[in-house]
Amino acid sequence: MFAGITTGARRQTRPAGPETTAARPPLVRELLLVTALFLVYKFGRQLANGHEARAFENADRVWSWERALHLPGEGAVQHLLLHGDTLVKAANTFYATVHFPATVAFLVYLYLRRPGHYLWSRRVLAGLTAAALVLHITVPLAPPRMLTTAGLVDTAQVYGPSVYASTPDTDTMANQFAAMPSLHFGWALMVAIGMIMATRSRWRWLWLLHPLLTLLVVVGTANHYWLDAIVATALLGTVLYFVPAPKRPTQLPAASKRAVRRPSVPQNAPGTTPQSHPAPVPQQAPVPSAVSARTPAPQLSEAVR
């Protein structure tokens, strides 16, 4: 009996939000959809190849705009990484291995635990990636590691590991002139926002460390400009504005929690001592008062007579 009551109480503490009421989409369909989106993005980036001259012209403009806006130089962050081989290799490894697996793990977690937030996050990521692809095709941009004016070190080529070929024209796996916006940062920021929205832990704001660390890595390894991250943030904010977010899971009110924690025990339940209740007191007929029981006094005139 108590086990059943305890189980019922635990069930009541789970919030009835979109993460529990939303239907989980079919797994096979989602796998095919996400794979198709990734392939479209992967091959779409290749359309920007062959525009090296435009890419370097745009890089010079971006570098000049950053100096005009008094943004901190990318070299300041890279100087911190170059204090030791271990640190710079760790940054290169982070850049090469964390970006895609972290986003996949984020989507898998939401699919299994928060279906409503999964659908929302998948739509936002798809919208952000599509918008980024348009810019990658129309605005080819050489990264700062290729810009002579910047004077930065290509840390991946010097210290390793690297995900890019040594020369862009021989790279058949990636488009090295698709620097703006930085999807490394854009996806990392969406992962943090999605986890903050989908969880209730008081420590959930620590997820913001993920995009912060990603930003320092992509800038310090000279793969992206500060403006690449700023443009990614603006695109993400635009997509979030047009894609309605589900409600965050909320806790039960305090009164409901007290009611759940102290369930009422049925009377005469097994293992309990029957409670004795006092017998009801029978109602007695009203006793006539002394005044009303007396015989009415004779009138004064009758007594005189």
RADA-V153193 format. One record per residue. N is the residue number from 0. RES is the residue in one letter. OMEGA is omega in whole degrees, -180 to 180 (999 if undefined). Layout:
n->N res->RES omega->OMEGA
n->N res->RES omega->OMEGA
This chain:
n->0 res->M omega->-179
n->1 res->F omega->178
n->2 res->A omega->179
n->3 res->G omega->179
n->4 res->I omega->-180
n->5 res->T omega->179
n->6 res->T omega->178
n->7 res->G omega->179
n->8 res->A omega->179
n->9 res->R omega->179
n->10 res->R omega->-179
n->11 res->Q omega->-179
n->12 res->T omega->-180
n->13 res->R omega->-176
n->14 res->P omega->178
n->15 res->A omega->-179
n->16 res->G omega->-179
n->17 res->P omega->-179
n->18 res->E omega->179
n->19 res->T omega->-177
n->20 res->T omega->-178
n->21 res->A omega->179
n->22 res->A omega->178
n->23 res->R omega->-178
n->24 res->P omega->180
n->25 res->P omega->-175
n->26 res->L omega->-177
n->27 res->V omega->180
n->28 res->R omega->-179
n->29 res->E omega->178
n->30 res->L omega->179
n->31 res->L omega->-178
n->32 res->L omega->-179
n->33 res->V omega->178
n->34 res->T omega->179
n->35 res->A omega->179
n->36 res->L omega->-180
n->37 res->F omega->-179
n->38 res->L omega->177
n->39 res->V omega->179
n->40 res->Y omega->-176
n->41 res->K omega->-179
n->42 res->F omega->178
n->43 res->G omega->179
n->44 res->R omega->-179
n->45 res->Q omega->180
n->46 res->L omega->-180
n->47 res->A omega->178
n->48 res->N omega->179
n->49 res->G omega->180
n->50 res->H omega->-176
n->51 res->E omega->-178
n->52 res->A omega->177
n->53 res->R omega->-178
n->54 res->A omega->180
n->55 res->F omega->175
n->56 res->E omega->178
n->57 res->N omega->179
n->58 res->A omega->177
n->59 res->D omega->179
n->60 res->R omega->-179
n->61 res->V omega->179
n->62 res->W omega->179
n->63 res->S omega->179
n->64 res->W omega->180
n->65 res->E omega->178
n->66 res->R omega->178
n->67 res->A omega->179
n->68 res->L omega->180
n->69 res->H omega->174
n->70 res->L omega->180
n->71 res->P omega->-180
n->72 res->G omega->177
n->73 res->E omega->-180
n->74 res->G omega->180
n->75 res->A omega->178
n->76 res->V omega->-179
n->77 res->Q omega->179
n->78 res->H omega->178
n->79 res->L omega->-179
n->80 res->L omega->-174
n->81 res->L omega->177
n->82 res->H omega->180
n->83 res->G omega->-180
n->84 res->D omega->-178
n->85 res->T omega->-178
n->86 res->L omega->-178
n->87 res->V omega->176
n->88 res->K omega->176
n->89 res->A omega->178
n->90 res->A omega->178
n->91 res->N omega->178
n->92 res->T omega->177
n->93 res->F omega->-180
n->94 res->Y omega->-174
n->95 res->A omega->-168
n->96 res->T omega->-172
n->97 res->V omega->-171
n->98 res->H omega->-176
n->99 res->F omega->180
n->100 res->P omega->180
n->101 res->A omega->179
n->102 res->T omega->178
n->103 res->V omega->178
n->104 res->A omega->177
n->105 res->F omega->-180
n->106 res->L omega->179
n->107 res->V omega->179
n->108 res->Y omega->-179
n->109 res->L omega->179
n->110 res->Y omega->-177
n->111 res->L omega->-172
n->112 res->R omega->-176
n->113 res->R omega->-176
n->114 res->P omega->-180
n->115 res->G omega->178
n->116 res->H omega->176
n->117 res->Y omega->-180
n->118 res->L omega->180
n->119 res->W omega->-178
n->120 res->S omega->179
n->121 res->R omega->178
n->122 res->R omega->179
n->123 res->V omega->180
n->124 res->L omega->178
n->125 res->A omega->179
n->126 res->G omega->178
n->127 res->L omega->-179
n->128 res->T omega->178
n->129 res->A omega->179
n->130 res->A omega->178
n->131 res->A omega->180
n->132 res->L omega->178
n->133 res->V omega->179
n->134 res->L omega->179
n->135 res->H omega->-178
n->136 res->I omega->-174
n->137 res->T omega->-178
n->138 res->V omega->176
n->139 res->P omega->-174
n->140 res->L omega->175
n->141 res->A omega->180
n->142 res->P omega->-177
n->143 res->P omega->179
n->144 res->R omega->179
n->145 res->M omega->-174
n->146 res->L omega->-178
n->147 res->T omega->-179
n->148 res->T omega->-177
n->149 res->A omega->180
n->150 res->G omega->-178
n->151 res->L omega->-179
n->152 res->V omega->172
n->153 res->D omega->-171
n->154 res->T omega->-179
n->155 res->A omega->180
n->156 res->Q omega->-176
n->157 res->V omega->-174
n->158 res->Y omega->-178
n->159 res->G omega->-9
n->160 res->P omega->-178
n->161 res->S omega->176
n->162 res->V omega->-178
n->163 res->Y omega->174
n->164 res->A omega->-177
n->165 res->S omega->177
n->166 res->T omega->-175
n->167 res->P omega->-175
n->168 res->D omega->177
n->169 res->T omega->-178
n->170 res->D omega->179
n->171 res->T omega->-176
n->172 res->M omega->-176
n->173 res->A omega->175
n->174 res->N omega->-177
n->175 res->Q omega->179
n->176 res->F omega->177
n->177 res->A omega->-175
n->178 res->A omega->-176
n->179 res->M omega->-4
n->180 res->P omega->178
n->181 res->S omega->177
n->182 res->L omega->171
n->183 res->H omega->-179
n->184 res->F omega->-178
n->185 res->G omega->178
n->186 res->W omega->180
n->187 res->A omega->179
n->188 res->L omega->178
n->189 res->M omega->176
n->190 res->V omega->180
n->191 res->A omega->180
n->192 res->I omega->-180
n->193 res->G omega->180
n->194 res->M omega->177
n->195 res->I omega->-180
n->196 res->M omega->-171
n->197 res->A omega->-177
n->198 res->T omega->-177
n->199 res->R omega->-175
n->200 res->S omega->177
n->201 res->R omega->180
n->202 res->W omega->-174
n->203 res->R omega->-179
n->204 res->W omega->177
n->205 res->L omega->176
n->206 res->W omega->178
n->207 res->L omega->176
n->208 res->L omega->-180
n->209 res->H omega->176
n->210 res->P omega->178
n->211 res->L omega->179
n->212 res->L omega->178
n->213 res->T omega->179
n->214 res->L omega->180
n->215 res->L omega->-179
n->216 res->V omega->-176
n->217 res->V omega->178
n->218 res->V omega->-177
n->219 res->G omega->177
n->220 res->T omega->177
n->221 res->A omega->176
n->222 res->N omega->-178
n->223 res->H omega->173
n->224 res->Y omega->172
n->225 res->W omega->-178
n->226 res->L omega->176
n->227 res->D omega->179
n->228 res->A omega->179
n->229 res->I omega->178
n->230 res->V omega->177
n->231 res->A omega->178
n->232 res->T omega->179
n->233 res->A omega->178
n->234 res->L omega->179
n->235 res->L omega->178
n->236 res->G omega->178
n->237 res->T omega->179
n->238 res->V omega->179
n->239 res->L omega->179
n->240 res->Y omega->-175
n->241 res->F omega->178
n->242 res->V omega->-176
n->243 res->P omega->-178
n->244 res->A omega->174
n->245 res->P omega->179
n->246 res->K omega->176
n->247 res->R omega->175
n->248 res->P omega->-177
n->249 res->T omega->177
n->250 res->Q omega->175
n->251 res->L omega->174
n->252 res->P omega->-177
n->253 res->A omega->-180
n->254 res->A omega->180
n->255 res->S omega->178
n->256 res->K omega->180
n->257 res->R omega->180
n->258 res->A omega->-179
n->259 res->V omega->-177
n->260 res->R omega->-178
n->261 res->R omega->-179
n->262 res->P omega->180
n->263 res->S omega->180
n->264 res->V omega->180
n->265 res->P omega->-179
n->266 res->Q omega->-180
n->267 res->N omega->177
n->268 res->A omega->179
n->269 res->P omega->179
n->270 res->G omega->180
n->271 res->T omega->179
n->272 res->T omega->180
n->273 res->P omega->179
n->274 res->Q omega->179
n->275 res->S omega->179
n->276 res->H omega->178
n->277 res->P omega->179
n->278 res->A omega->180
n->279 res->P omega->-179
n->280 res->V omega->-179
n->281 res->P omega->179
n->282 res->Q omega->178
n->283 res->Q omega->179
n->284 res->A omega->-179
n->285 res->P omega->-180
n->286 res->V omega->-180
n->287 res->P omega->178
n->288 res->S omega->-178
n->289 res->A omega->-178
n->290 res->V omega->-177
n->291 res->S omega->-179
n->292 res->A omega->-179
n->293 res->R omega->175
n->294 res->T omega->-179
n->295 res->P omega->-179
n->296 res->A omega->179
n->297 res->P omega->178
n->298 res->Q omega->-177
n->299 res->L omega->-178
n->300 res->S omega->-180
n->301 res->E omega->180
n->302 res->A omega->178
n->303 res->V omega->180
n->304 res->R omega->999
